[in-house]
Amino acid sequence: MIRKILMTAMLVLMAAALVSAGGSRDQAQQVYTLRFGHLANEQNPWHLAAVNFKENVESRSQGRIQVNIFPNEQLGSEMDTVTGIQAGTAHMTITGESLQNWAPMAALLGAPYAIRDLAHLDTVASGPLGREIEQQITDTVGLRPIAYFARGPRNLTSNRPIRHPRDLNNMRLRVPNVPLFVSVWETLGANPTPMAFGEVFTALQQGTIDGQENPYSLIRSASFYEVQSHLNLTEHVRGWIYVVIGEEVFQSMPQDLQQIVLDAGREMQAFERRMFLEEESRLEQELKDLGMTFVQVDFAAFQSLATDAVRRTLTAEQLAMYERIVNTR
């Protein structure tokens, strides 16, 4: 009887091992296709960095991971793509403070006048504060950040000079669908209108809105200089944005492929940073050559009003994180 029990147990273990081995072989042979959608066009450094990621991942995985990139909001707006990842119809995107609708700490990625310069940004984004924000995004949105891109300062564009907040005079201004941005621009005196990025050029062209705010790179790549004459140097946000992959698809991969994705993410981040630094040094002159008039603003007036609005708008938890960011040295 003991011999029979031992033989039965051995057969069960062998069967389990065979099933496990078969599952491992199936997983090793599986091809994972990642649909990577974002809002930038093919000339933007974000897209070129995505191409860098694709090439690295496909090469190192020997074709076990395929990456299909969809620029220009081909998979929908930023929020459409995020919800697509949650539904499994998309797998990767580039996103930031818009995630605050799920992960409140994501609001700090674009908090006006919180980040002083690039060195301060890197200290925050790559340190404990950044890791706390990333963890909340993974836990509450189901997205895993695998890289971050520094963003050039956001500046206000218009068809007249805006030197002081009082010059806004209820100006119809496109902003991302970010509650903090809406609150800040209302306090500054504008009439902020949340709108998907892909709709902005046509809205400016048709006069539905009077202005928008973005870094040099997006002003250039989206050709806003064709429908906006002035670039007002508010520099109201220095922030960062994440490249994310759906946590569900990430966890479905074997560990060797997960590591390839993470390694390629780090290299994509370094690749984009090199492009970012090169681009920032030439974009100002390029936009001037394309006809935009650069306007010096009363920076202290914008900063004072915006900071007051930030402090009033953030929750107690967000405000505590904001103070930690501001005080990071």
C-alpha positions as CSV (number, residue, x, y, z in Angstrom):
1,M,0.0,0.0,0.0
2,I,2.8,2.4,0.9
3,R,4.5,1.5,-2.4
4,K,1.3,2.3,-4.3
5,I,0.9,5.7,-2.6
6,L,4.5,6.6,-3.3
7,M,4.1,5.6,-7.0
8,T,0.9,7.6,-7.3
9,A,2.5,10.7,-5.7
10,M,5.5,10.3,-8.1
11,L,3.2,10.1,-11.1
12,V,1.3,13.2,-10.0
13,L,4.5,15.1,-9.6
14,M,5.8,14.0,-13.0
15,A,2.5,15.0,-14.6
16,A,2.7,18.4,-12.9
17,A,6.2,18.9,-14.1
18,L,5.3,18.0,-17.6
19,V,2.4,20.4,-17.6
20,S,4.6,23.1,-16.1
21,A,7.3,22.4,-18.7
22,G,4.7,22.5,-21.5
23,G,3.4,25.8,-20.2
24,S,7.0,27.2,-20.0
25,R,7.6,26.1,-23.6
26,D,4.3,27.6,-24.8
27,Q,5.2,30.9,-23.0
28,A,8.7,30.9,-24.4
29,Q,7.4,30.4,-28.0
30,Q,4.6,33.0,-27.6
31,V,4.9,36.2,-29.6
32,Y,3.8,39.3,-27.7
33,T,2.6,42.2,-29.9
34,L,2.5,45.6,-28.2
35,R,0.4,48.4,-29.6
36,F,2.1,51.6,-28.6
37,G,0.1,54.8,-29.2
38,H,1.0,58.4,-28.5
39,L,0.0,61.9,-29.5
40,A,3.2,63.2,-31.1
41,N,4.0,63.1,-34.8
42,E,6.8,61.2,-36.6
43,Q,9.4,64.1,-36.2
44,N,8.9,64.5,-32.5
45,P,11.7,63.1,-30.2
46,W,9.0,61.1,-28.3
47,H,8.2,59.2,-31.5
48,L,11.9,58.7,-32.4
49,A,12.5,57.4,-28.9
50,A,9.6,55.0,-29.3
51,V,11.2,53.7,-32.5
52,N,14.5,53.2,-30.6
53,F,12.5,51.1,-28.0
54,K,10.9,49.1,-30.8
55,E,14.2,48.3,-32.4
56,N,15.9,47.3,-29.2
57,V,13.1,45.1,-27.9
58,E,12.5,43.3,-31.2
59,S,16.2,42.6,-31.7
60,R,17.0,41.5,-28.1
61,S,13.9,39.3,-27.9
62,Q,14.7,37.7,-31.3
63,G,11.2,38.6,-32.5
64,R,9.3,37.3,-29.4
65,I,8.1,40.8,-28.8
66,Q,6.8,42.9,-31.7
67,V,6.1,46.6,-31.2
68,N,3.6,48.5,-33.5
69,I,3.8,52.2,-33.0
70,F,0.8,54.5,-33.6
71,P,1.7,58.2,-33.6
72,N,-0.6,61.2,-34.1
73,E,-3.3,59.9,-31.8
74,Q,-4.1,57.0,-34.2
75,L,-5.4,55.0,-31.3
76,G,-7.3,58.0,-30.0
77,S,-6.5,60.8,-27.5
78,E,-4.2,60.2,-24.6
79,M,-7.1,59.3,-22.3
80,D,-8.6,57.0,-25.0
81,T,-5.3,55.2,-25.2
82,V,-5.0,54.8,-21.4
83,T,-8.5,53.3,-21.2
84,G,-7.6,51.2,-24.2
85,I,-4.7,49.8,-22.3
86,Q,-7.0,49.0,-19.4
87,A,-9.4,47.3,-21.8
88,G,-6.5,45.4,-23.5
89,T,-6.9,47.0,-27.0
90,A,-3.7,49.0,-26.5
91,H,-0.6,48.2,-24.5
92,M,1.7,51.3,-24.3
93,T,1.5,55.0,-24.4
94,I,3.2,58.3,-23.2
95,T,1.2,60.0,-20.4
96,G,1.6,62.2,-17.4
97,E,-0.5,64.5,-15.3
98,S,-3.7,63.5,-17.0
99,L,-3.5,60.3,-14.9
100,Q,-4.4,62.3,-11.8
101,N,-8.0,61.4,-12.5
102,W,-7.0,57.9,-11.3
103,A,-3.7,58.5,-9.4
104,P,-3.9,61.8,-7.6
105,M,-0.1,62.0,-7.2
106,A,0.3,62.2,-11.0
107,A,-0.9,65.8,-10.7
108,L,2.6,66.6,-9.4
109,L,4.2,65.7,-12.8
110,G,2.9,69.1,-14.1
111,A,2.4,71.2,-11.1
112,P,3.0,74.9,-12.1
113,Y,6.2,76.4,-10.8
114,A,7.1,73.3,-8.7
115,I,10.3,72.2,-10.6
116,R,13.1,74.8,-10.9
117,D,15.3,73.3,-13.6
118,L,16.4,70.0,-15.2
119,A,18.7,69.0,-12.4
120,H,15.9,69.4,-9.9
121,L,13.6,67.4,-12.2
122,D,16.0,64.5,-12.4
123,T,16.5,64.5,-8.6
124,V,12.7,64.3,-8.1
125,A,11.7,61.9,-10.9
126,S,14.5,59.4,-10.4
127,G,14.4,59.5,-6.6
128,P,12.0,58.3,-3.8
129,L,9.4,60.9,-4.7
130,G,9.3,59.7,-8.3
131,R,9.1,56.1,-7.2
132,E,6.1,56.8,-5.0
133,I,4.3,58.4,-7.9
134,E,5.1,55.5,-10.2
135,Q,3.9,53.0,-7.7
136,Q,0.6,54.8,-7.3
137,I,0.2,54.8,-11.1
138,T,0.8,51.1,-11.3
139,D,-1.5,50.3,-8.3
140,T,-4.4,52.5,-9.3
141,V,-4.3,52.8,-13.1
142,G,-2.7,49.5,-14.0
143,L,0.1,51.1,-15.9
144,R,3.8,50.5,-15.2
145,P,6.2,53.4,-16.0
146,I,9.3,52.1,-17.8
147,A,10.9,55.5,-18.6
148,Y,10.4,59.2,-18.1
149,F,11.0,62.0,-20.5
150,A,11.9,65.5,-19.3
151,R,9.7,68.1,-20.9
152,G,10.7,71.6,-22.0
153,P,9.0,74.4,-20.1
154,R,5.4,74.9,-21.1
155,N,4.8,78.3,-22.7
156,L,1.7,80.2,-23.7
157,T,1.0,80.9,-27.4
158,S,-1.4,83.5,-28.7
159,N,-2.1,86.0,-31.4
160,R,-1.3,89.0,-29.2
161,P,1.3,89.6,-26.6
162,I,0.5,88.4,-23.1
163,R,2.9,90.1,-20.6
164,H,0.9,90.0,-17.4
165,P,-2.0,87.8,-16.2
166,R,-4.3,90.8,-16.6
167,D,-3.6,90.6,-20.4
168,L,-5.4,87.2,-20.5
169,N,-8.7,88.9,-20.1
170,N,-10.8,85.7,-20.2
171,M,-8.8,84.4,-23.2
172,R,-10.2,81.0,-24.5
173,L,-7.3,78.8,-23.8
174,R,-6.9,75.1,-24.6
175,V,-5.6,73.0,-21.7
176,P,-5.2,69.2,-21.2
177,N,-8.0,67.5,-19.3
178,V,-6.2,68.2,-16.0
179,P,-8.2,69.8,-13.2
180,L,-5.1,71.5,-11.7
181,F,-4.4,73.2,-15.1
182,V,-8.0,74.4,-15.3
183,S,-7.9,75.9,-11.8
184,V,-4.6,77.6,-12.3
185,W,-5.5,79.2,-15.6
186,E,-8.9,80.4,-14.2
187,T,-7.0,82.1,-11.4
188,L,-4.7,83.7,-13.9
189,G,-7.7,85.2,-15.7
190,A,-8.1,82.9,-18.7
191,N,-11.1,80.8,-19.8
192,P,-9.5,77.3,-19.9
193,T,-11.0,74.7,-22.2
194,P,-10.0,71.1,-21.9
195,M,-9.5,69.6,-25.3
196,A,-7.7,66.6,-26.9
197,F,-4.3,67.6,-28.4
198,G,-5.3,66.4,-31.9
199,E,-8.1,69.0,-32.0
200,V,-6.0,72.0,-31.1
201,F,-4.7,73.1,-34.5
202,T,-8.1,73.1,-36.1
203,A,-9.6,74.9,-33.1
204,L,-7.0,77.6,-33.3
205,Q,-7.4,77.9,-37.0
206,Q,-11.2,78.3,-36.8
207,G,-11.0,80.7,-33.8
208,T,-12.8,78.3,-31.4
209,I,-10.0,79.0,-29.0
210,D,-7.5,81.8,-28.8
211,G,-4.4,80.1,-27.5
212,Q,-2.8,77.0,-26.1
213,E,0.3,76.1,-23.9
214,N,2.9,73.5,-24.6
215,P,6.7,73.1,-24.8
216,Y,8.7,74.3,-27.8
217,S,8.9,70.7,-29.2
218,L,5.1,70.3,-29.5
219,I,4.6,73.9,-30.7
220,R,7.0,73.1,-33.5
221,S,6.0,69.6,-34.4
222,A,2.2,70.4,-34.3
223,S,2.8,73.5,-36.5
224,F,1.1,75.9,-34.1
225,Y,3.3,78.7,-35.4
226,E,1.1,78.6,-38.5
227,V,-1.9,79.7,-36.4
228,Q,-0.3,81.5,-33.5
229,S,1.9,84.6,-33.8
230,H,3.2,85.1,-30.3
231,L,5.1,82.8,-27.9
232,N,4.8,84.2,-24.3
233,L,7.6,82.9,-22.1
234,T,5.5,82.0,-19.0
235,E,7.6,78.8,-18.4
236,H,4.8,77.8,-16.1
237,V,5.5,74.1,-16.0
238,R,8.7,72.2,-16.0
239,G,7.7,68.6,-15.7
240,W,8.2,65.1,-16.9
241,I,6.0,62.4,-18.6
242,Y,6.1,58.7,-18.5
243,V,6.3,55.9,-21.1
244,V,4.0,53.2,-19.6
245,I,3.1,49.6,-20.4
246,G,0.0,47.9,-19.2
247,E,0.8,46.0,-16.0
248,E,-1.4,43.1,-17.1
249,V,0.5,42.5,-20.4
250,F,3.8,43.1,-18.6
251,Q,3.1,40.4,-16.0
252,S,1.9,38.0,-18.7
253,M,5.5,37.9,-20.1
254,P,8.2,35.6,-18.9
255,Q,10.9,37.2,-16.8
256,D,13.5,37.3,-19.5
257,L,11.2,39.4,-21.7
258,Q,10.2,41.6,-18.8
259,Q,13.8,42.4,-18.3
260,I,14.3,43.2,-22.0
261,V,11.4,45.6,-21.8
262,L,12.8,47.3,-18.7
263,D,16.3,47.6,-20.2
264,A,15.0,49.0,-23.5
265,G,13.0,51.5,-21.5
266,R,16.1,52.8,-19.7
267,E,17.9,53.1,-23.1
268,M,14.9,54.8,-24.6
269,Q,15.0,57.4,-21.8
270,A,18.7,58.1,-22.4
271,F,18.1,58.3,-26.1
272,E,15.3,60.8,-25.7
273,R,17.3,62.9,-23.3
274,R,20.1,63.3,-25.8
275,M,17.6,64.4,-28.4
276,F,15.8,66.7,-26.0
277,L,19.0,68.6,-25.1
278,E,20.0,69.0,-28.7
279,E,16.5,70.1,-29.7
280,E,16.0,72.7,-26.9
281,S,19.2,74.5,-28.0
282,R,17.9,75.1,-31.5
283,L,14.1,75.2,-31.3
284,E,13.9,78.8,-30.0
285,Q,15.7,80.2,-33.0
286,E,13.8,77.9,-35.3
287,L,10.4,79.1,-34.1
288,K,11.6,82.7,-34.4
289,D,12.7,82.0,-38.0
290,L,9.2,80.6,-38.6
291,G,7.7,84.0,-37.6
292,M,6.8,83.7,-34.0
293,T,7.4,86.7,-31.7
294,F,8.8,85.9,-28.3
295,V,7.4,87.9,-25.4
296,Q,9.0,88.3,-22.0
297,V,6.4,88.2,-19.3
298,D,6.1,89.3,-15.7
299,F,7.3,86.0,-14.4
300,A,6.8,86.9,-10.8
301,A,3.2,87.8,-11.3
302,F,2.4,84.6,-13.1
303,Q,4.3,82.5,-10.5
304,S,2.6,84.2,-7.5
305,L,-0.9,83.8,-8.8
306,A,-0.4,80.2,-10.1
307,T,1.3,79.0,-6.9
308,D,-1.6,80.4,-4.8
309,A,-4.0,78.5,-7.1
310,V,-2.0,75.3,-6.8
311,R,-2.0,75.4,-3.0
312,R,-5.8,76.0,-3.0
313,T,-6.5,73.3,-5.5
314,L,-4.4,70.3,-4.3
315,T,-5.7,67.9,-1.7
316,A,-3.9,67.7,1.6
317,E,-2.0,64.6,0.4
318,Q,-1.1,66.2,-2.9
319,L,0.0,69.4,-1.2
320,A,2.3,67.5,1.2
321,M,4.0,65.9,-1.9
322,Y,4.1,69.2,-3.6
323,E,5.9,70.8,-0.6
324,R,8.4,67.8,-0.6
325,I,9.1,68.4,-4.4
326,V,9.5,72.2,-3.9
327,N,11.9,71.7,-1.0
328,T,14.0,69.0,-2.7
329,R,17.6,70.1,-3.2
